[in-house]
Amino acid sequence: MMAHKISDACISCGACADTCPVGAIAPGDTKYVVDPDACIDCGACEDGCPVGAITAE
């Protein structure tokens, strides 16, 4: 199982954090970041991202 990753295309809207069922996404310095230890690889954030900045690692 691999964590999801947020690319530099992230616009810091927070939609992904709202969709994450385990709270593994938080605001970072320049974009939102996924905590790989908490991520359960469900893909909810990928579906919730309006700019397609999230992919499976």
Secondary structure as GFF3:
##gff-version 3
##sequence-region A 1 57
A	DSSP	beta_strand	4	6	.	.	.	ID=ss1
A	DSSP	alpha_helix	15	19	.	.	.	ID=ss2
A	DSSP	beta_strand	25	27	.	.	.	ID=ss3
A	DSSP	beta_strand	32	34	.	.	.	ID=ss4
A	DSSP	alpha_helix	44	48	.	.	.	ID=ss5
A	DSSP	beta_strand	54	56	.	.	.	ID=ss6
###
